[in-house]
Amino acid sequence: MSPDTIAALVVIDDNGLIVERITPFLVRHGYRVHLATSVREGLDLISEMQPELVMLDFKLTGENVPAVLQKIRTCSPTSYVAISSTMGTAKRAAELFKDGAAECLLKPFKKCDLVNRLDTLLRCRELELNNKRLLLEQEQLLLHLETCQQDFQQLLKEKTESLQKAHFEIAQTEKLAAMGFLAAGMAHDIRNPLNSISLFTQLMRQSVADPDKKEYLGKIIQEVEKIDSIIRTLLDASLRTRSATTDVQIDQVIETALGVFAPQIEAGNIRLERNYQVVPPPIKADPVELEQIFTNLFLNALDEMPDGGRLGIGISFERGMVVVKVEDSGKGIPDQVLPNIFEPFFTTKPRGTGMGLPVVKRIARIYGGGVSVEKSNSAGTVLRLEFPVCSGVDQPCLSLKAPVHP
């Protein structure tokens, strides 16, 4: 060891002459020597000093080397222990190494040999500690890499899903845009003949006395009106842009839309449940367009309950968004159909156009919101709408309305 290097060495030996002879020599070679004449005294020193090395006289162990070594390891786990003895057989050395000794030193000591062996022992200790530190760092690094890999895989999954969703949205937008150009171009050409058919049919109906013929002509007029309604729906879904907005209380819009269906709700044995947890803050929107959203949703819900049922409407406030849930107790939407319900022209109804929910989605997105389907705890469908509140509004008021069950 270099004279500049200082390592703590506890010597446990009751032979004063030997200790006196080797101590100055060890100090000159960079060891800070602490002396003890009994195991108990030595353990106290070891516990206090936490030395790099310990020299223990075999005689003082009372032939119970393993117990003494265990006590030393308990006091100072990183200390290396060299057992000194006047008996230097190979068998004895093997037993001591098995018991946990790091080195066996034969008395009487040769100073240079003693220093060399202690220096070697010290280097071995440093290598072992460095190896343990490196292994620990390696384990921590592997754990960190595993965590990073998991985070990366999760991020990659999220980005992939986001990209797929964006591609789908672009495809839908392009589909609607193409449909818009087609609908706008065809609307004029189709509506002119339709207007003529409707006008001439009405004139004929006025001049016909036969009740059956009047009924047939009336059905023609109804079908013409349906065609015109489909054209309006196509134009609404494809060419709609953001209208002039105002502060809108969404609960009032809902009540207005419900008013249109009041006779149908009453006649159809529908139980209406309102669960307004809050008086929602206003949102920026066109009230007419919002009413169209709820008209479409209520119409779909009532169509699903021809024999009666429950129509639930809930309003809440979550993370700066007004949330409206429309729930029916119909037969629900099959899982295999769910991915397609917001696509234009997709319908499972024999007389549907497949444009109701696409219109709902488009209007909701125009105003920074969205629409999704939630899993219902029972049969039926739950549609969830979200709209951002007006800027500067943070919290809603607590609702004073209890759930209403007409």
C-alpha positions as CSV (number, residue, x, y, z in Angstrom):
1,M,0.0,0.0,0.0
2,S,1.1,3.6,-0.7
3,P,2.2,5.5,2.4
4,D,-0.4,8.1,1.4
5,T,-3.2,5.5,1.6
6,I,-4.8,5.2,5.0
7,A,-6.8,2.0,5.9
8,A,-8.2,1.2,9.3
9,L,-6.9,-2.1,10.8
10,V,-8.2,-3.5,14.1
11,V,-5.7,-5.9,15.6
12,I,-7.3,-8.3,18.3
13,D,-4.3,-9.9,20.0
14,D,-3.2,-10.2,23.7
15,N,0.5,-10.7,22.8
16,G,1.8,-7.3,23.6
17,L,5.3,-8.0,22.2
18,I,4.1,-9.0,18.8
19,V,1.7,-6.1,18.6
20,E,4.4,-3.6,19.6
21,R,6.8,-4.9,17.0
22,I,4.4,-4.8,14.0
23,T,2.4,-1.7,14.8
24,P,5.0,1.0,13.8
25,F,5.8,-0.9,10.7
26,L,2.1,-1.1,9.6
27,V,1.6,2.6,10.4
28,R,4.5,3.6,8.1
29,H,2.8,1.6,5.3
30,G,-0.4,3.5,5.6
31,Y,-2.5,1.6,8.1
32,R,-4.3,3.2,10.9
33,V,-3.9,0.6,13.6
34,H,-6.4,0.1,16.5
35,L,-5.5,-2.4,19.2
36,A,-7.7,-4.7,21.3
37,T,-6.7,-7.5,23.7
38,S,-10.0,-9.3,23.8
39,V,-12.8,-10.2,21.4
40,R,-15.3,-8.1,23.3
41,E,-13.0,-5.1,23.2
42,G,-12.3,-5.8,19.5
43,L,-16.0,-6.0,18.6
44,D,-16.6,-2.6,20.2
45,L,-13.8,-1.1,18.2
46,I,-15.0,-2.7,15.0
47,S,-18.5,-1.5,15.5
48,E,-17.2,2.0,16.1
49,M,-14.5,2.2,13.4
50,Q,-16.0,0.0,10.6
51,P,-12.4,-0.9,9.6
52,E,-11.3,-2.2,6.2
53,L,-9.3,-5.1,7.8
54,V,-9.3,-7.0,11.0
55,M,-6.5,-9.2,12.4
56,L,-7.8,-11.7,14.9
57,D,-5.7,-14.0,17.1
58,F,-7.1,-17.6,16.8
59,K,-6.5,-18.2,20.5
60,L,-8.9,-15.5,21.5
61,T,-11.8,-17.1,19.6
62,G,-11.9,-20.0,22.1
63,E,-12.0,-22.4,19.2
64,N,-15.3,-20.9,18.1
65,V,-14.2,-19.1,15.0
66,P,-17.5,-19.2,13.1
67,A,-19.4,-17.5,16.0
68,V,-16.8,-14.7,16.3
69,L,-16.6,-14.1,12.6
70,Q,-20.4,-13.9,12.5
71,K,-20.3,-11.2,15.2
72,I,-17.7,-9.3,13.3
73,R,-19.8,-9.4,10.1
74,T,-22.8,-8.2,12.1
75,C,-20.8,-5.2,13.4
76,S,-19.1,-4.4,10.1
77,P,-20.4,-6.3,7.1
78,T,-17.6,-5.1,4.7
79,S,-14.6,-5.8,7.0
80,Y,-12.2,-8.5,5.8
81,V,-10.9,-10.7,8.6
82,A,-7.4,-12.3,8.7
83,I,-6.9,-15.1,11.4
84,S,-3.4,-15.2,12.9
85,S,-2.2,-18.5,14.4
86,T,0.9,-20.3,15.4
87,M,-0.5,-23.5,13.8
88,G,-0.2,-23.2,10.0
89,T,-1.4,-26.5,8.6
90,A,-3.2,-26.7,5.3
91,K,-6.1,-28.4,7.0
92,R,-6.4,-25.6,9.6
93,A,-6.3,-23.0,6.8
94,A,-9.0,-24.8,4.8
95,E,-11.3,-24.9,7.9
96,L,-10.7,-21.2,8.6
97,F,-11.5,-20.2,5.0
98,K,-14.7,-22.4,5.2
99,D,-15.7,-20.6,8.4
100,G,-15.5,-17.2,6.6
101,A,-11.9,-16.0,7.2
102,A,-10.5,-14.0,4.3
103,E,-6.8,-14.8,5.0
104,C,-4.7,-17.0,7.4
105,L,-1.5,-15.5,8.8
106,L,1.2,-17.6,10.4
107,K,3.0,-16.4,13.6
108,P,5.6,-15.1,14.1
109,F,5.1,-12.5,11.4
110,K,7.7,-11.4,8.9
111,K,7.0,-7.7,8.5
112,C,7.3,-7.3,4.8
113,D,5.4,-10.5,4.2
114,L,2.6,-9.3,6.6
115,V,2.3,-6.0,4.8
116,N,2.2,-7.6,1.4
117,R,-0.5,-10.0,2.4
118,L,-2.6,-7.3,4.1
119,D,-2.2,-5.1,1.0
120,T,-3.4,-7.9,-1.2
121,L,-6.3,-8.5,1.1
122,L,-7.2,-4.9,1.0
123,R,-7.2,-4.9,-2.8
124,C,-9.4,-8.0,-2.9
125,R,-11.8,-6.2,-0.6
126,E,-11.9,-3.2,-2.9
127,L,-12.4,-5.3,-5.9
128,E,-15.3,-7.2,-4.3
129,L,-17.0,-4.0,-3.2
130,N,-16.5,-2.5,-6.6
131,N,-18.0,-5.6,-8.2
132,K,-21.0,-5.5,-5.9
133,R,-21.5,-1.8,-6.7
134,L,-21.2,-2.5,-10.4
135,L,-23.7,-5.4,-10.1
136,L,-26.1,-3.2,-8.3
137,E,-25.7,-0.5,-10.9
138,Q,-26.2,-3.1,-13.6
139,E,-29.4,-4.3,-11.9
140,Q,-30.7,-0.8,-11.5
141,L,-29.8,0.0,-15.2
142,L,-31.6,-3.1,-16.4
143,L,-34.6,-2.2,-14.3
144,H,-34.5,1.3,-15.7
145,L,-34.1,-0.1,-19.3
146,E,-37.1,-2.4,-18.7
147,T,-39.2,0.5,-17.4
148,C,-38.1,2.6,-20.4
149,Q,-39.0,-0.2,-22.8
150,Q,-42.4,-0.6,-21.2
151,D,-42.9,3.2,-21.3
152,F,-41.8,3.2,-24.9
153,Q,-44.1,0.4,-25.9
154,Q,-47.0,2.1,-24.2
155,L,-46.2,5.4,-25.9
156,L,-45.8,3.6,-29.2
157,K,-49.2,1.9,-28.7
158,E,-50.8,5.2,-27.8
159,K,-49.2,7.0,-30.8
160,T,-50.2,4.2,-33.1
161,E,-53.8,4.3,-31.9
162,S,-53.8,8.1,-32.2
163,L,-52.5,7.9,-35.7
164,Q,-55.0,5.2,-36.7
165,K,-57.8,7.4,-35.3
166,A,-56.4,10.4,-37.1
167,H,-56.3,8.5,-40.4
168,F,-59.9,7.3,-39.8
169,E,-61.0,10.9,-39.1
170,I,-59.3,12.1,-42.2
171,A,-60.9,9.4,-44.3
172,Q,-64.3,10.3,-42.8
173,T,-63.7,14.0,-43.5
174,E,-62.7,13.3,-47.0
175,K,-65.8,11.0,-47.4
176,L,-68.1,13.8,-46.1
177,A,-66.4,16.4,-48.2
178,A,-66.8,14.3,-51.4
179,M,-70.4,13.6,-50.4
180,G,-70.9,17.3,-49.8
181,F,-69.8,18.3,-53.3
182,L,-72.0,15.5,-54.7
183,A,-75.0,16.5,-52.6
184,A,-74.6,20.2,-53.3
185,G,-74.3,19.6,-57.0
186,M,-77.3,17.2,-57.1
187,A,-79.5,19.1,-54.7
188,H,-80.5,21.7,-57.2
189,D,-81.0,19.2,-60.0
190,I,-83.1,16.9,-57.8
191,R,-85.1,19.5,-56.0
192,N,-86.4,21.2,-59.1
193,P,-88.2,18.0,-60.4
194,L,-89.3,17.2,-56.8
195,N,-90.9,20.6,-56.5
196,S,-92.7,20.1,-59.8
197,I,-93.9,16.6,-58.7
198,S,-95.1,17.9,-55.4
199,L,-96.9,20.9,-56.9
200,F,-98.6,18.9,-59.6
201,T,-99.6,16.2,-57.2
202,Q,-101.1,18.7,-54.8
203,L,-103.1,20.3,-57.7
204,M,-104.3,16.8,-58.8
205,R,-105.3,16.0,-55.2
206,Q,-107.4,19.1,-55.0
207,S,-109.3,18.2,-58.2
208,V,-109.8,14.5,-57.4
209,A,-112.9,13.4,-55.6
210,D,-112.2,9.7,-55.2
211,P,-111.0,9.1,-51.6
212,D,-108.7,6.3,-52.6
213,K,-107.0,8.4,-55.3
214,K,-106.7,11.3,-52.8
215,E,-104.9,8.9,-50.4
216,Y,-102.5,7.7,-53.1
217,L,-101.7,11.2,-54.1
218,G,-101.1,12.1,-50.4
219,K,-98.6,9.3,-50.1
220,I,-96.8,10.6,-53.2
221,I,-96.5,14.0,-51.5
222,Q,-95.2,12.3,-48.3
223,E,-92.5,10.3,-50.2
224,V,-91.4,13.5,-52.0
225,E,-91.1,15.2,-48.6
226,K,-88.9,12.2,-47.4
227,I,-86.6,12.6,-50.4
228,D,-86.3,16.3,-49.7
229,S,-85.5,15.5,-46.0
230,I,-82.8,13.1,-47.0
231,I,-81.2,15.8,-49.2
232,R,-81.3,18.3,-46.3
233,T,-79.7,15.6,-44.1
234,L,-76.9,15.0,-46.6
235,L,-76.2,18.7,-46.9
236,D,-76.3,19.2,-43.1
237,A,-73.8,16.3,-42.6
238,S,-71.4,17.3,-45.3
239,L,-71.4,21.0,-45.7
240,R,-72.1,22.3,-42.2
241,T,-69.7,24.8,-40.8
242,R,-69.7,26.6,-37.5
243,S,-72.6,29.0,-37.2
244,A,-72.8,32.2,-35.2
245,T,-72.6,31.1,-31.6
246,T,-74.0,32.4,-28.3
247,D,-73.9,31.4,-24.7
248,V,-76.3,28.5,-24.4
249,Q,-77.7,26.7,-21.4
250,I,-77.7,23.1,-22.6
251,D,-80.4,22.0,-20.1
252,Q,-82.8,24.5,-21.7
253,V,-82.0,23.2,-25.2
254,I,-82.6,19.6,-23.9
255,E,-86.0,20.6,-22.5
256,T,-86.9,22.3,-25.8
257,A,-86.1,19.2,-27.8
258,L,-88.0,17.0,-25.3
259,G,-91.0,19.1,-25.8
260,V,-91.3,18.0,-29.4
261,F,-91.5,14.4,-28.3
262,A,-93.8,14.9,-25.3
263,P,-96.9,13.3,-27.0
264,Q,-94.8,10.4,-28.3
265,I,-93.3,9.8,-24.8
266,E,-96.7,9.8,-23.1
267,A,-98.4,7.7,-25.7
268,G,-95.5,5.2,-26.0
269,N,-95.5,4.3,-22.3
270,I,-92.0,5.8,-21.9
271,R,-90.7,6.7,-18.4
272,L,-88.6,9.9,-18.6
273,E,-85.9,10.3,-16.0
274,R,-83.9,13.5,-15.6
275,N,-80.8,13.4,-13.4
276,Y,-79.3,16.9,-13.5
277,Q,-76.4,16.8,-11.0
278,V,-75.5,20.4,-11.7
279,V,-76.9,23.5,-13.3
280,P,-74.4,23.4,-16.1
281,P,-72.3,26.4,-17.1
282,P,-73.1,27.9,-20.5
283,I,-71.4,26.6,-23.6
284,K,-70.6,28.5,-26.9
285,A,-72.8,27.0,-29.6
286,D,-75.7,27.6,-32.0
287,P,-78.9,26.5,-30.0
288,V,-80.6,25.3,-33.2
289,E,-77.7,23.0,-34.0
290,L,-77.6,21.7,-30.4
291,E,-81.3,21.0,-30.5
292,Q,-80.8,19.0,-33.7
293,I,-78.3,16.9,-31.8
294,F,-80.8,16.0,-29.1
295,T,-83.6,15.6,-31.6
296,N,-81.6,12.9,-33.4
297,L,-80.6,11.2,-30.1
298,F,-84.2,11.2,-28.7
299,L,-85.6,10.0,-32.0
300,N,-83.1,7.1,-32.0
301,A,-83.8,6.2,-28.4
302,L,-87.6,6.2,-28.9
303,D,-87.3,4.1,-32.0
304,E,-85.5,1.5,-29.9
305,M,-88.4,1.3,-27.4
306,P,-91.6,0.6,-29.5
307,D,-93.2,-1.2,-26.6
308,G,-92.3,1.4,-23.9
309,G,-89.3,1.7,-21.7
310,R,-87.1,4.3,-20.0
311,L,-85.4,7.4,-21.4
312,G,-82.8,8.8,-19.1
313,I,-81.0,12.1,-19.4
314,G,-78.1,13.1,-17.1
315,I,-76.1,16.3,-16.9
316,S,-72.8,16.6,-15.0
317,F,-69.6,18.6,-15.0
318,E,-66.2,16.9,-15.5
319,R,-62.8,18.5,-16.0
320,G,-64.1,21.7,-17.6
321,M,-66.6,19.9,-19.8
322,V,-70.4,19.7,-19.6
323,V,-71.3,16.1,-19.9
324,V,-74.7,14.9,-21.1
325,K,-75.8,11.2,-21.1
326,V,-78.8,10.0,-23.1
327,E,-79.8,6.4,-22.1
328,D,-82.5,4.2,-23.4
329,S,-83.6,0.7,-22.3
330,G,-83.9,-0.7,-25.8
331,K,-82.1,-3.8,-27.1
332,G,-78.7,-2.0,-27.3
333,I,-76.1,-1.8,-30.0
334,P,-74.3,-5.1,-30.8
335,D,-70.5,-5.0,-30.2
336,Q,-69.7,-5.8,-33.8
337,V,-71.7,-2.8,-35.0
338,L,-70.2,-0.3,-32.5
339,P,-67.2,0.7,-34.6
340,N,-69.5,1.7,-37.5
341,I,-72.3,3.7,-35.9
342,F,-70.8,7.1,-36.6
343,E,-70.1,6.4,-40.3
344,P,-72.3,8.1,-42.9
345,F,-75.0,5.9,-44.3
346,F,-74.5,3.1,-41.8
347,T,-77.8,1.9,-40.4
348,T,-79.4,-1.2,-39.0
349,K,-82.9,0.2,-39.4
350,P,-84.9,-0.8,-42.5
351,R,-86.0,2.8,-43.1
352,G,-83.1,4.8,-41.7
353,T,-80.7,7.0,-43.7
354,G,-77.7,6.3,-41.5
355,M,-77.0,10.1,-41.1
356,G,-78.4,10.8,-37.6
357,L,-75.3,9.9,-35.5
358,P,-72.8,11.3,-38.1
359,V,-74.6,14.6,-37.9
360,V,-74.5,14.5,-34.1
361,K,-70.7,13.8,-34.2
362,R,-70.0,16.5,-36.7
363,I,-71.9,19.2,-34.8
364,A,-70.3,18.2,-31.5
365,R,-66.8,18.3,-32.9
366,I,-67.5,21.8,-34.5
367,Y,-68.0,23.1,-30.9
368,G,-64.9,21.4,-29.5
369,G,-66.8,18.4,-28.0
370,G,-67.4,14.8,-28.8
371,V,-69.8,11.9,-28.7
372,S,-69.1,8.3,-27.6
373,V,-71.0,5.2,-26.6
374,E,-70.7,4.0,-23.0
375,K,-71.2,0.5,-21.7
376,S,-74.6,0.2,-20.0
377,N,-75.1,-1.7,-16.8
378,S,-78.3,-3.1,-18.2
379,A,-79.8,-3.6,-21.6
380,G,-79.9,-0.5,-23.8
381,T,-77.6,2.2,-25.0
382,V,-75.8,5.1,-23.3
383,L,-74.6,8.0,-25.5
384,R,-72.2,10.4,-23.9
385,L,-71.8,14.0,-25.2
386,E,-69.1,16.4,-24.0
387,F,-68.9,20.2,-24.6
388,P,-66.3,22.7,-23.3
389,V,-67.7,25.5,-21.2
390,C,-67.4,29.1,-22.0
391,S,-64.0,30.6,-21.3
392,G,-63.7,32.1,-17.8
393,V,-66.2,29.7,-16.3
394,D,-64.6,27.1,-14.0
395,Q,-67.4,25.6,-11.9
396,P,-71.0,24.8,-12.2
397,C,-73.7,25.4,-9.6
398,L,-75.1,22.6,-7.6
399,S,-78.4,21.5,-9.0
400,L,-81.6,22.0,-7.1
401,K,-83.4,19.6,-9.3
402,A,-84.1,16.1,-8.0
403,P,-84.3,13.3,-10.5
404,V,-87.7,13.5,-12.2
405,H,-89.7,10.3,-13.0
406,P,-92.9,11.3,-14.7
